Amino acid sequence: MPPSFRREVCVASLTQGAGRPTVGAMNPVRLSAPILVGMLVAGCASQAALPSGERGIAVTGTGRVALRPDTAVVTVGVEARLAQLASATAEVDRSMRDVLQRVKALGVGDADIRTVRYAIEPVAEPRHPGEVGSRIVGYRVSNLVRVRARDVEAVGRIVDAAVAGGANVVGDIAFALADPARAEAEARALAVKDAMARAGQIASAGGVRLGRLLSLTESPSVQPLARMSIARAPGPVEPGELEVTVTVQARYAVEP
């Protein structure tokens, strides 16, 4: 309803029945003229305060920033399967100590090495038809650590050293950004700028002027992560670039 029409309705309510207003059919209540005028004026003011074109123009803006990763993460470890549990755990312990010693010799600190799996699993022989239960014939013991390389160029040497020390489990290499906050801030500013440009184009195409910003929200962002599958030792590694992406939803008012 246009504001002018609201004002006409309010004025009509004020003039009709002025001096004898009543509320309710069974128990009439008389209101003085000053109180009635104040109530009507307050009602008109609240209706006229509704912003013009409140629904506005809703757009999505995207900002992207590409950076070279500065961190690499790889999982290495030792797994052994032997008939005796004590023998299996001893074998894994001996080999894992050698693996860690060689990895740390490359300058990897204790804070960048974290155990992600230590498991002991009994190995049973296949059950024959009609048999009840199964017989344990051995044990599988595994110990895996996640190693973070703060120099992506060193991750190949880290894997080589781990394998030379006895590692027989090597996972994929993952590249990431140690501190993505600066890249996210830059991508966020680009996303807001992109949203404003899109809204301006829509307003221009619709023959209206872009008004004030009504709302602005950001979609949850995920830290970029690139993975590369490797065999036992990767040799040269090319990390490439990671793309930091931020998306925002904006809503603008329009003016005729």
C-alpha positions in Angstrom: 0.0 0.0 0.0 1.5 3.4 -1.0 2.3 5.8 1.9 -0.1 8.4 0.5 -3.0 5.9 0.7 -2.0 5.0 4.3 -2.2 8.7 5.3 -5.7 9.0 3.7 -6.9 6.0 5.7 -5.5 7.4 8.9 -7.1 10.8 8.3 -10.4 9.2 7.6 -10.2 7.2 10.8 -9.6 10.4 12.7 -12.4 12.4 11.2 -15.1 9.8 11.2 -16.7 9.4 14.5 -14.4 12.0 16.1 -15.7 12.9 19.6 -17.6 9.6 20.0 -15.1 6.8 19.6 -16.0 3.4 21.2 -14.2 0.1 21.7 -16.3 -3.0 21.9 -20.0 -3.5 21.4 -21.2 -4.5 24.9 -19.2 -2.1 27.0 -18.5 1.2 25.3 -15.4 3.1 26.4 -15.1 6.8 25.7 -11.7 8.2 24.7 -10.8 11.9 24.8 -9.9 13.5 21.5 -6.2 14.2 22.4 -5.7 10.5 23.3 -7.4 9.4 20.1 -5.4 11.7 17.9 -2.1 10.5 19.5 -3.0 6.9 18.9 -3.8 7.5 15.3 -0.7 9.6 14.6 1.5 6.9 16.1 -0.2 4.3 13.9 0.4 6.4 10.8 4.0 7.0 11.7 4.8 3.3 12.2 3.2 2.5 8.8 5.0 5.3 6.9 8.4 4.1 8.4 8.4 0.9 6.4 11.2 1.2 3.8 10.3 1.6 0.2 11.1 -1.5 -1.8 12.1 -3.6 1.3 12.3 -6.8 -0.6 15.0 -5.2 -2.8 17.6 -6.9 -5.0 19.2 -10.1 -3.8 22.5 -11.1 -5.3 25.5 -13.5 -4.6 29.0 -12.2 -4.9 32.2 -14.3 -5.1 35.8 -13.4 -4.5 38.8 -15.7 -5.4 42.5 -15.4 -4.5 45.1 -17.9 -5.8 48.2 -18.5 -3.7 51.1 -21.0 -3.7 50.7 -23.4 -0.7 53.3 -23.0 2.0 52.6 -26.3 4.0 52.6 -29.9 3.0 51.3 -32.8 5.1 51.9 -36.5 4.6 51.1 -39.7 6.5 53.8 -42.3 6.9 54.1 -45.3 9.1 55.0 -49.0 9.7 52.8 -52.0 9.7 53.8 -55.6 10.6 52.0 -58.9 10.7 53.5 -61.7 12.8 52.4 -64.8 14.6 53.2 -63.4 18.0 51.9 -60.1 19.3 55.1 -59.3 21.1 57.1 -59.8 18.0 54.8 -57.6 15.9 54.8 -54.7 18.4 58.6 -55.0 18.7 59.1 -54.9 15.0 56.8 -51.9 14.5 58.5 -50.1 17.5 62.0 -50.6 16.1 61.2 -49.5 12.6 59.1 -46.5 13.7 61.9 -45.2 15.9 64.2 -45.3 12.9 61.6 -43.6 10.7 61.2 -40.7 13.2 64.9 -40.3 13.6 65.5 -39.9 9.9 62.5 -37.5 9.5 63.7 -35.3 12.4 67.2 -35.3 11.0 65.8 -33.2 8.1 64.7 -30.5 10.5 61.1 -31.5 11.2 60.2 -30.6 14.8 58.3 -32.6 17.4 55.3 -30.2 17.0 55.0 -31.1 13.4 54.8 -34.9 14.0 51.5 -36.4 15.4 50.5 -40.0 15.8 47.1 -40.5 14.0 46.8 -44.3 14.3 48.1 -47.1 16.5 46.2 -50.3 16.1 46.5 -54.0 17.1 44.3 -56.3 15.2 44.1 -60.1 15.6 44.3 -62.1 12.4 42.1 -65.2 12.2 42.3 -68.0 9.7 39.3 -68.6 7.4 36.5 -70.5 9.1 35.6 -73.8 7.4 31.9 -74.8 6.9 30.4 -76.2 10.1 33.1 -74.8 12.4 32.2 -72.7 15.4 34.4 -69.7 16.2 37.8 -69.0 14.6 41.5 -69.5 15.5 43.8 -66.6 15.9 46.9 -67.1 13.7 48.7 -63.8 14.1 48.5 -60.1 14.8 48.6 -57.0 12.7 50.2 -53.9 14.3 50.3 -50.5 12.7 51.7 -47.1 13.8 51.0 -44.1 11.6 52.2 -40.5 12.0 51.2 -37.3 10.2 54.2 -35.2 9.3 53.9 -31.5 8.5 56.5 -29.9 6.3 56.7 -26.1 6.6 58.8 -26.1 3.4 56.8 -27.8 0.6 59.9 -28.5 -1.3 61.1 -30.8 1.5 58.2 -33.1 1.5 59.7 -35.4 -1.1 62.9 -35.8 1.0 60.8 -36.5 4.1 59.0 -39.4 2.3 62.3 -40.7 1.0 63.8 -40.6 4.5 60.8 -42.3 6.0 60.8 -45.2 3.5 64.6 -45.6 3.9 64.0 -45.9 7.7 61.5 -48.8 7.2 58.1 -47.1 6.5 55.9 -49.4 4.5 52.8 -47.2 4.6 52.8 -43.8 2.8 49.6 -41.8 2.4 48.7 -39.0 0.0 50.4 -35.6 0.2 48.1 -32.7 1.1 49.1 -29.0 0.4 47.6 -26.2 2.4 48.0 -22.7 3.7 49.4 -22.3 7.2 47.6 -19.0 7.7 44.8 -18.4 5.2 43.4 -15.4 7.1 45.0 -12.7 4.9 43.9 -14.5 1.7 40.4 -14.9 3.0 40.2 -11.1 3.9 41.2 -10.2 0.4 38.8 -12.7 -1.2 36.0 -11.4 1.1 36.5 -7.8 -0.1 36.4 -9.0 -3.7 33.2 -10.9 -3.0 31.4 -7.8 -1.5 32.6 -5.7 -4.5 31.3 -8.3 -6.9 27.9 -8.4 -5.2 27.6 -4.6 -5.4 28.5 -4.7 -9.1 26.0 -7.4 -9.9 23.2 -5.5 -7.9 24.0 -2.3 -9.9 23.7 -4.2 -13.2 20.3 -5.6 -12.2 19.1 -2.2 -11.0 20.2 -0.6 -14.2 18.5 -3.2 -16.4 15.3 -2.8 -14.4 15.3 1.0 -14.8 15.7 1.8 -11.1 18.5 3.2 -8.9 20.4 1.0 -6.4 19.6 1.9 -2.8 21.3 1.2 0.5 22.6 -2.2 1.6 19.9 -4.0 3.6 21.7 -7.2 4.6 25.0 -9.0 4.0 25.8 -12.6 4.9 28.8 -14.9 4.2 28.7 -18.5 3.3 30.9 -20.8 5.4 34.4 -20.9 3.8 36.6 -24.0 3.8 40.4 -23.9 3.9 41.7 -25.0 0.5 43.4 -28.3 0.4 45.0 -30.0 -2.5 45.9 -33.7 -2.5 48.3 -35.7 -4.6 48.5 -39.4 -4.7 52.0 -40.9 -4.5 53.7 -44.3 -4.8 56.4 -45.1 -2.2 58.6 -42.1 -2.8 57.4 -39.1 -4.8 60.7 -37.5 -6.0 60.1 -34.0 -7.3 56.8 -32.5 -6.0 54.9 -29.6 -7.7 52.4 -28.0 -5.3 50.9 -25.6 -7.8 48.4 -23.0 -6.4 45.5 -23.1 -4.1 42.4 -21.0 -4.6 40.8 -19.3 -1.6 37.1 -18.6 -2.3 34.6 -16.5 -0.3 30.9 -16.1 -1.2 28.5 -13.5 0.2 24.8 -13.0 -0.2 23.7 -9.3 -0.3 20.4 -7.6 -0.5 20.0 -4.0 -1.6 17.0 -1.6 -1.6 15.9 0.0 -4.8 14.9 3.6 -5.5 12.6 4.7 -8.4 
